[in-house]
């Protein structure tokens, strides 16, 4: 069974009606429904646009720099308090690898076409600015950034540039995260601890604190981001959901040598997400319609009678059924 991938969007299926049959004298013709008469357009290839050259070149370049070095522009130490959107020293590239240019790594080609879109977490349609601010509040453990700021405008310009060659539906091969088989058992944080020590610790360090570019100046960001602790994502972030975290790990980690088994990806994700991290106060308002809540959202209320432990660790295969 495959988990559904949610990257902040609901797919729009384009269906066309079956054409009416041509009249014939005897007998009357009937439509043949044994073969499909239309198909959803295939996703576009994952191709990064050519470098910008127009009048907005500098704005797009600034947006990419903010993606790659978020803490320097919008982190806790920036001079203007109104621009301290990030409450930690992660960068957007900590999750959206290669500044959103990496396929199967929460890449962002076509994202401008996919918004506005309905999201179950808020139970309403939201625009791209709101989605970016959701990342600031959750993955960056911070606060919303005003849309009128040059920094937000630069982020939007960068995403529009990434999406300039995308189809109308914004769909690309490699967008989001690849599907992953769900385990028939619960994920095991104890097994995950051993996997973390063997395969993850050399980059993300023994206590999950990450490896800073400059330990004395955290505003310079990280070579390898922290995975728990005060400078990591909070418990309202998408990465705090086990299936999504396992999908990301399976497709991308260890970086440059992604060869973990599905079970190992789930177990190490369970270990990482069992560690302490900041709490999102507004999390209690998530999913006003709890029927829209993903099965791996590990906090109540739930739309079923299963335990919080099962929503946290699974097994998810039977829950999905």
C-alpha positions in Angstrom: 0.0 0.0 0.0 1.3 3.4 -0.8 1.0 6.5 1.3 -0.4 9.5 -0.2 2.0 12.4 -0.6 0.8 15.8 0.5 3.1 18.7 -0.3 0.9 21.3 0.8 -1.6 20.6 -2.3 -4.6 18.6 -3.5 -4.2 17.3 -7.1 -6.7 18.6 -9.8 -7.8 15.8 -12.1 -8.6 16.8 -15.6 -11.3 14.6 -17.1 -12.8 15.0 -20.5 -16.2 13.5 -21.5 -16.4 10.5 -23.7 -17.4 11.7 -27.2 -20.9 10.8 -28.4 -21.0 7.9 -30.8 -21.5 8.4 -34.5 -25.0 7.5 -35.6 -25.4 4.3 -37.7 -28.5 2.9 -39.2 -28.6 -0.6 -37.8 -28.0 -1.4 -35.0 -27.6 1.8 -33.0 -24.0 2.4 -32.1 -23.0 2.3 -28.4 -20.0 3.9 -26.7 -17.1 1.5 -25.8 -16.1 2.2 -22.3 -13.6 -0.7 -22.2 -10.7 1.7 -23.0 -10.1 5.1 -21.5 -11.1 7.9 -23.7 -9.0 10.6 -22.1 -6.0 10.8 -19.8 -4.6 13.1 -17.2 -1.7 15.0 -18.7 1.6 13.5 -17.9 3.7 15.5 -15.4 6.4 17.7 -16.9 10.1 16.8 -16.8 12.2 18.2 -13.9 14.1 20.9 -15.7 15.5 24.0 -13.9 14.9 27.2 -15.9 17.7 29.1 -17.4 19.3 31.7 -15.2 17.2 34.9 -15.0 18.2 37.8 -17.2 15.3 40.3 -16.9 14.7 43.3 -14.8 13.8 41.1 -11.8 17.1 39.3 -12.0 18.4 40.9 -8.7 15.2 40.1 -6.9 15.2 36.5 -7.9 18.9 36.2 -6.9 18.0 37.7 -3.5 15.2 35.1 -3.1 17.6 32.3 -3.8 20.1 33.6 -1.3 17.3 33.8 1.3 16.4 30.2 0.6 20.0 29.1 1.0 21.0 31.4 3.9 17.7 32.1 5.7 19.2 32.9 9.1 21.4 35.7 7.7 18.4 37.5 6.3 15.4 36.5 8.5 16.9 34.8 11.5 16.7 35.5 15.2 19.7 37.9 15.2 18.7 40.2 12.3 18.6 43.9 13.2 14.9 44.5 12.4 12.7 42.6 14.8 9.9 42.6 12.2 12.1 40.6 9.9 12.9 37.9 12.5 10.6 35.4 10.7 12.8 32.4 11.5 13.0 31.5 15.1 15.9 29.1 14.5 19.0 29.0 12.3 17.8 26.6 9.7 17.5 27.6 6.1 14.7 26.8 3.6 17.2 24.5 1.9 17.3 22.4 5.1 14.1 20.7 3.8 13.8 21.9 0.2 17.1 20.6 -0.9 19.2 22.6 -3.4 17.0 25.6 -2.6 13.9 23.8 -3.9 15.7 22.7 -7.1 16.2 19.1 -6.1 13.8 16.5 -7.5 12.2 14.1 -5.0 13.4 16.4 -2.2 10.5 18.7 -1.6 11.4 20.6 -4.8 9.4 23.6 -5.7 9.1 23.6 -9.5 5.5 24.4 -10.4 4.6 25.6 -6.9 3.4 29.0 -8.1 0.8 27.3 -10.4 -0.4 25.0 -7.6 -1.5 27.9 -5.4 -4.0 29.1 -4.2 -5.1 25.6 -3.0 -7.2 24.1 -0.3 -5.3 22.7 2.7 -6.9 20.4 5.3 -4.7 21.8 8.1 -6.5 25.1 7.9 -9.6 23.8 6.2 -9.6 26.6 3.7 -8.0 27.8 0.5 -4.7 29.5 1.1 -2.2 31.4 -1.1 1.5 30.9 -1.6 2.5 33.7 0.8 0.5 32.0 3.6 2.2 28.7 2.7 5.6 30.3 3.1 4.6 31.7 6.4 3.4 28.3 7.5 7.0 27.1 7.0 8.3 30.1 9.0 6.0 29.3 11.9 6.6 25.6 11.9 9.8 24.4 10.2 11.6 27.6 11.2 9.8 27.8 14.6 9.2 31.5 14.0 6.5 34.0 12.9 4.8 35.2 9.7 6.7 37.7 7.5 4.7 40.6 6.0 4.0 40.1 2.3 5.1 43.7 1.6 8.7 43.2 2.8 11.4 43.0 0.1 12.4 39.6 1.5 8.9 38.0 1.0 8.7 39.6 -2.5 12.1 38.1 -3.3 11.0 34.7 -2.1 7.9 34.9 -4.3 9.9 36.1 -7.3 12.3 33.2 -6.9 9.5 30.6 -6.7 7.8 32.2 -9.8 11.1 31.9 -11.6 11.4 28.3 -10.7 7.9 27.7 -11.9 8.0 29.8 -15.1 8.2 26.8 -17.5 5.8 24.6 -15.5 2.5 23.4 -17.0 -0.7 25.0 -16.0 -1.3 22.4 -13.3 2.2 22.8 -11.9 2.9 19.1 -11.9 6.4 17.7 -12.5 8.0 14.3 -12.3 9.9 14.4 -9.0 7.8 17.0 -7.2 7.2 16.4 -3.5 8.4 13.1 -2.2 8.3 9.6 -3.6 5.6 7.3 -2.4 6.8 4.8 0.2 5.5 1.4 1.4 3.8 1.5 4.8 5.1 -0.9 7.4 2.9 -3.6 8.8 4.5 -3.0 12.2 5.0 0.0 14.3 8.2 2.0 13.7 10.8 1.3 16.4 12.7 4.3 17.9 15.2 1.9 19.6 16.2 0.4 16.3 16.2 3.9 14.8 18.8 5.0 17.4 21.3 2.4 16.2 20.7 3.4 12.5 21.1 7.1 13.5 24.5 6.3 15.1 25.7 4.4 12.1 24.4 6.5 9.2 23.3 9.9 10.4 25.4 11.0 13.4 28.6 11.9 11.4 26.7 14.8 9.8 23.9 15.6 12.2 26.0 14.9 15.3 25.5 12.7 18.4 22.8 14.8 20.0 21.1 15.8 16.8 22.5 19.3 17.1 23.7 19.6 13.5 27.0 20.9 12.3 27.1 24.7 12.2 29.1 26.6 9.6 30.5 28.7 12.4 29.8 27.5 15.9 30.4 31.0 17.3 28.1 32.7 14.8 25.0 30.6 14.3 23.5 33.3 12.0 25.8 31.8 9.3 23.6 28.7 9.4 24.4 25.0 9.2 26.3 22.7 7.0 24.0 19.9 8.3 20.9 21.1 10.2 19.9 20.0 13.7 17.2 17.4 13.8 15.9 18.0 17.3 16.5 20.5 20.2 15.8 24.2 20.5 17.3 25.1 17.1 15.3 22.5 15.1 11.8 22.4 13.6 8.9 22.4 16.0 6.2 19.8 16.7 3.8 21.4 14.2 6.1 21.0 11.2 5.4 18.5 8.4 8.7 16.7 9.3 7.2 15.8 12.7 4.8 13.5 10.9 6.4 10.1 10.7 5.3 9.0 7.1 6.5 12.3 5.7 9.8 12.2 7.6 10.4 8.6 6.4 9.6 9.5 2.8 12.2 12.3 3.0 14.8 10.1 4.6 14.3 7.2 2.2 14.6 9.4 -0.9 17.5 11.6 0.3 19.5 10.3 3.2 22.3 9.8 3.8 22.9 12.8 1.6 24.4 11.7 -1.7 24.0 8.0 -0.8 20.4 7.4 -0.1 20.3 3.6 0.4 18.3 3.0 3.6 15.6 0.4 3.5 12.0 1.4 4.0 12.0 -0.1 7.5 15.2 1.7 8.4 13.8 5.0 7.2 10.7 4.6 9.4 12.7 3.5 12.4 15.3 6.4 12.2 12.4 8.9 11.6 10.7 7.5 14.7 13.9 8.0 16.7 14.4 11.6 15.5 10.8 12.5 16.1 10.8 11.0 19.6 13.4 13.6 20.7 12.6 16.9 22.3 11.9 20.0 20.2 10.0 23.3 20.4 6.3 23.2 20.7 3.9 25.1 18.4 1.3 26.8 20.6 -1.2 27.2 17.7 -1.1 23.5 16.9 -4.3 23.0 18.8 -6.1 24.9 16.0 -4.9 22.6 13.3 -7.4 20.6 11.2 -10.7 22.2 12.2 -12.3 19.3 10.3 -10.5 16.4 11.9 -11.6 14.1 9.0 -8.9 15.9 7.0 -6.2 15.0 9.5 -3.4 12.7 8.2 -3.1 9.4 10.0 0.5 10.3 11.0 -0.4 13.6 12.7 0.7 12.5 16.2 -1.4 14.8 18.3 -5.2 14.8 19.3 -8.0 15.1 18.5 -8.3 12.2 16.1 -11.0 11.1 13.8 -10.8 7.6 15.1 -10.5 5.8 18.4 -6.9 4.7 17.9 -4.2 5.8 20.4 -1.9 8.8 20.0 1.0 6.2 20.1 -0.3 4.5 17.0 -0.8 7.8 15.2 2.8 8.6 16.1 4.5 5.3 15.3 2.0 3.1 13.4 1.5 0.5 12.2 0.0 2.7 9.4 -0.9 0.1 6.8 -4.0 -1.1 8.6 -4.9 2.4 9.7 -4.8 3.5 6.1 -7.3 0.8 5.2 
